[in-house]
């Protein structure tokens, strides 16, 4: 789910679920772009899925023959917006009253499902809704690329991350066979993320939940499955029930920041350590609480935030601190539009 969230937000170009690991580049493609079933890498995948998953070779071969090379996907992957925008540019895309009202409406429309998920997984309803809002505007924009095309292009024609996306393509084909997904129709992000929560295939396999008990895991159409799956993802990645997420911070002196290592994926200090260096907040954690200091370039200059464990759980969905902060702030705005009993 570390994916192209901006595409979904703008509805044209730029989401996940999950963090993409860097991998060593493979050898260059040995066939023309798109001839995936005939390539050495394609044949290797066909053999592996047959050996490890029992998927008929003809099934994988036919799918790879239908996959199309999409050069625009390569271009987008090499310039993700989360790495090019400042917080001043990024925040207005996602944290808006309109999107927050849509999130509150989505909660109200599925109130019992959210209450059930919140009780079971410990994740606040407003945070589940915020992820759906940032990812796909509650299903209004789930992506425009066929998942089969996106994953095949990235697996076989994007050397920088070929190993990762080849694994995801194999997971997608396995899901298509085991859960009867429509491999030739289903669309998603340009990185192959799927459904309202934009799960990568490996995350779909690991975290998707059959929330309505009908024997299927449908992250496109079934609200119970969608809501439970996002909550389950966060819970399985360490969400702590009832614990804080983040709060604004101030520095006793601007030069204090020179001696502090800001955080991205995990807390780096105890609160006692940051407090001793001149970091100030309204609601002090306990002295031994592990925290991280975040620095963003806002519209009026630097912004500082104190982030706790649950903030960094959000970064397992998408590694960008900008993404995690947008989810958090949108969530709080959704909470303000929602009945307190659900957002508590």
C-alpha positions, 0 to 999 in steps of 0.5 A: 500500500505504499502507492500512488495516493496522489493519482487517486486524489487528483483523479488523473495522475496519482495511495498503500498498503503497504511499504515497497522494499528496494530490491536488486535490479535483475538482468534486462528484459530478453524480449520486446516490451509486453511479450511477457509469456515468452520472456525468461522471467515470465516463463520462470514465474509460470513454472514457479506458480505451478510448482509452488501454488499448483496453478496450471501453466496454461492459466498463468501463460494466458494471463501474461499473454493478455498483459499490456506494457504501460510505459506511463506507469514506469514514468509515474513510479520514478517520480512519486508525488510523496517525494516531490511535494512539500506538506504545504502542497500535499495537505490541501489535496487530502485534508479538506472539509468536503472529504471529511464530510464524505468520510463522516457520511460513509461512517454514518451509512455503515455505522454498525460495521464501523462500531463492530470493527472498532470494538474488535480491532481497536482502531477508531472508526475515523481512522479507518474512514480516513485511510479510505478517504485518502486512498480512493475518496471512499471508492470514487476513484480506485485507479484506472490501470488494469492491475494485470497490466500494472504489475506485469509492466513493473515486474518485467520492465522496471528493473529497479523493483522487478523482484518485488513486483514479480512477487506481487504479480504472482500473489495477484494471479494466485488471488485470481485463481483462489478467490475468483477475482477477474484478472483481466478486468479489475483496475487499481493504482498504477502500482497494482494496489486494489480496492477501496483500501488499495491493498497490494496483492500480498497485503490482500492475501495477508490482511483482507477479511471476510467481514460479512461471512459470505465466504469471499473477501471483496475489497471493491464492493462489500463495505464489511470486508473493506472496513474490517480489512483496513482495521485488521491491517492496522491492528496486525501491524501493531495498532495500540487501542486507545493510544495517542497518534500525534500532536503539534510540537514547539521548540524552545529555540529554532536551533534545537532542531539541529541536534535532533534526528527527525523520524520517518518510520519509527520513534527515535527518542523517549519523551524525556530525551526530547523534552530535555532538548527543548521540545514542548507539547500541550499533552506530555506523554510519560517520560519513557514513551517512545516518540519521534519528532516530525518536521514539515514545510508548511505554508507559513514555515516549519511545522513540528509534530510529536508522533507516537507509536500509532502514527508509525503504524500508519506508515506501514500502510504507506511509508511517507510521513506526509501520507500518515499525517494526511490520514491523521488530520483527515481522520480528526476532521472526520471525527468532528463531523461524526457522532462522538460515540463512533469516533471516540 
